[in-house]
Amino acid sequence: MSGPLLPGATIGVLGSGQLGRMLALAARRMGYRVHVYSPERDSPAGRVADHEWSAPYEDLDAARGFARGVDVVTLEFENIPAETVEEISALAPVRPGLRALRTTQNRLREKEFLRGAGFPVTPFRAVPDRASLDAAIEEIGVPAVLKTAGFGYDGKGQTRISAPEDADAAWNALGGEAVLEAWVDFEAELSVVAARGLDGSFEHYGAVRNTHSQHILDLTVAPAGVPPEVEEEAVEIAAGVFEELGIVGTACVEFFLAGGGGLLVNEIAPRPHNSGHWTIEGAATSQFEQQLRAVCGLPLGSTHRPEPAAMANLLGDLWTNGEPDWPAALAMPRVSLHLYGKREPRPGRKMGHLTVRAPTPEKAAQRASSARESLHRNGKLTAET
């Protein structure tokens, strides 16, 4: 590519869920065409894209057809077979590239990359089989967490080991190559969402604080409210990770803030991230527009945040007693609703999110939680000052 891809070009997206949907909306607003590829039909992203390719990721003929019809490819889902990405890369640039994808779609490779590059990680051991688990427990100690080596997300594919005698049950629950990690008694979970351009430029949204429930992100508050030196270190580590992996696009580095202010990298997501959804209303350039700018070779946008913001996830559990009370939440000031177009609400399934802005991080968190709680109030509107 001799210059940036300008409006009118076609962006290919691997994956067709909510992240692809929000990227497609940002792209179409700026005049780009969007093709999405996944095994799904009538998907959240497919409904707002110009074209939806519905085929298995392993269908290399379909993948090549998809690649021939786009100018650049990015992703909203990292568990794409490497062979498919290689085939696509021969026909269109893929950003981020295969190295970032291969590293981050497997926990063991990711941990070994981080440790090898000198980034702080919790102690871990590879557990290729049941026989290795006992030795790993002896070295790491308990409590510990056993995680599948690949294809885990939102707390899936992991189990806690509180005592050595838990090993059999833990292994049987996962049943495959795994990683044993030392238990981290953390003070907070943080993340840094950022973007790296084709020219190596780097823009970040600072450190945000995340609260999880049942291993699923529940609430994000920006800024995180940590000491400046902790935020600076988190951003510096994130920038180093982006550089080492050659990431082009938006990605996220998740951290544990351990006692005494020490940071440990937990995971890397090579794509827009749930903890960056607040940027749609809360920053000058959303993480999705930033993704588009980066993969198209455009200048990265400003990440200025006019005031604190928060994001509350909306899971399928909200629909247990019928349609949530949307007017109640939207009656509150500075509350924005994003629904992902998923037809079937299920417990634990991410169906949408609320974002809010407020004068302080504490007020933003309280307002987001109150707005979400109001969805259960059967039509009783609640005013908030």
ABEGO torsion letter per residue (X at the ends): XABBBBBGBBBBBBEABAAAAAAAAAAAAAGBBBBBBBABBGBAAAAABABBBBBBAABAAAAAAAAAABABBBBABABBBAAAAAAAAAABBBOBBAAAAAAAABAAAAAAAAAAAGBBBBBBBBBABAAAAAAAAAAAEOBBBBBBABGBBGGBGBBBBABAAAAAAAAAAAGEBBBBBBBBBBABBBBBBBBBBAAGBBBBAEBBBBBBBGGBBABBBOBAGBBAAAAAAAAAAAAAAAAAAGBBEBBBBBBBBBBGGBBBBABBBABBBAAAAAAAAABABBAAAAAAAAAAGBBBBBABBABBBBBBBBBAAAAAAEBBBAAAAAABBGBBBBBAGBABBBBGBBAEBBBBBBABAAAAAAAAAAAAAAAAAGGBBBBBX
